[in-house]
Amino acid sequence: MNVQEIASKYKDYLIEKRRFFHQYPEVSTKEYNTSKAIKEELDKIGVSWRPCGLETGILVTIQGAKPGKTILLRADMDALTVQETTGAPYASKNEGIMHACGHDCHIAMLLTAVRILDDMKDELCGTVKLAFQPAEEVAMGAKSMIEQGALEGVDACFAIHVWTDVKSGMVSLEAGPRMASADEFHITIKGKGCHGAQPEQGVDAVVVTAAMINNLQAIVSREISPADPAVVTVGSIQAGTRWNVVAENSYMTGTTRCFSNEVWSTFKDRMERIVKSTAETYRAEAELEYLRIVPPTVNDPEVVAVAQKSAKTILGEDCLADLPATTGGEDFSYFMQKVPGAVAMLGTGSEACGAIWPNHSGNFCVDEAQLVKGAMLYAQVAMDFNAQ
C-alpha cells in the first residue's frame, strides 16, 4: 500500500484531533495538557517516545524494517495570546488564547503521519524521528530539543507550516532563504537633565535618540548590499518627563531582520559600534542589549529536491507554488543550522471556506480538507529521503 491509501483511513481522525487541540490551546512553555494528550495518542498507537524539549516536548522514534538514513519531522505545539473571533463551533475555550498560527494543524498532521509511518514501517527505510516541539513562538523549544539530543544521528530535518497566502492544493517548497532572522534589541541612553530653556547646561537624551535612530538606518542603506534584504526597526521610545525639561534618559526597543546568516552574525557588532560612537559624539553614554532570537530559515537545495518530488507524488505535478520569502521568523531554523533541512508552506487558503485571514489574526482559519495532504507529505518525505 502507498501513503495515500493508508492516509485515507485517518482523515476523520486528523480533523477530530485538530479541532480538539484548537479548542484547548496553551501558550509557549505551558503546553502541559497538549503534551499529555499527544502522549496518550502515541501510547494508543504503540510507538516509542521520550520527553525531549523543556517540560512538554516529545520525541517519537519509528524504526523502519530496511536500512536507510534518519530524518526528523517537526510540529510545533504552542498557541498565541490572541482572542479568537472566528465563531467556529470548535473555537478556543481558553479565554484570550488561540491557535492563530496553525500549530493545532501541525500537531494533528504529525500525529496522523505517525500513524501512517507506523503502518508502513515494514516498507520504511532507516529511522524517522518526529518532534512535537514546544515554545516555537518564543524561540525556546527548538534549542531545548537540540540540547536534549533530538538531532543525534539525524541526517536531515523537515517541517510543514499551514499558510493561507498559498491557495489550497498547492505547496511552497523553494530552496534558499524562506524566512528571516528575528532579533530584539534594547538601547539605554544616559544624558544630563536641565531646564529646557538652558539646554547648553545638559546633555539631551532626545537629541541623541533621534541621531541614533537615523545612524542605525545606515547599517541597511550603506553597510549591507542592496541585494541582501535587511531591516532595522525601532519600535518603541521612552524619553523625557515634561515639556520644559531636557530629557536625561532615553530607552529604545526594536528588532532586526535579515535573510543571510552572514549578515545575521554581524548585526550586533555593527549596532554596538554605532550606538557607542553616536552617544560619544553628543557627550552621552549608551548601552546596547542585543538578543538573538532566531537565525534566518534557509532551505537546503538537496532536501528541497526530495521534498518537491514527494509533494508531486501527493498533490500532483502542478502543486508547486511560487511564494516570496517572508520576514517572519521561525525557530525551526535552529534545527536547520545543525543538519540540512527544509520548511514547506502548505496551501490552506480558500475563499470558499473563509480561509483568507493571515496568521496571528483572531479570524485565522484553514481549509481543513488540505490537512490530510500535509500528513501525507510528512510521511512521503520521510519515505523518500530515507530510501536515497
Buried (B, 14 or more C-beta within 10 A) or exposed (E): EBBBEBBEEBBEBBBEBBBBBBBBBBBBBBBEBBBEBBBEBBEEBEBEBEEBBBEBBBBBBBEBEEEBBBBBBBBBBBBBEBEBBBEBEBBBEBEEBBBBBBBBBBBBBBBBBBBBBBBBBEBBBBBBBBBBBBBBBEBBBBBBBBEBEBBEEBBBBBBBBBBBBBBBBBBBBBBEBBBBBBBBBBBBBBBBBBEBEEEEEBBBBBBBBBBBBEBBBEBBEEEBEEEEBBBBEBEEBEBBEEEEBBBBBBBBBBBBBBBBBEBBEBBBEBBBBBBBEBBEEBEBBBEBEBEBBBBBBBBBEBBBEBBBBBBBBBBEEEBBBEBEBBBBBBBBBBBBBBBBBBBBBBBBBBEEBBBBBBBBBBBBBBBBBBBBBBBBBBBBBBBBBBBE
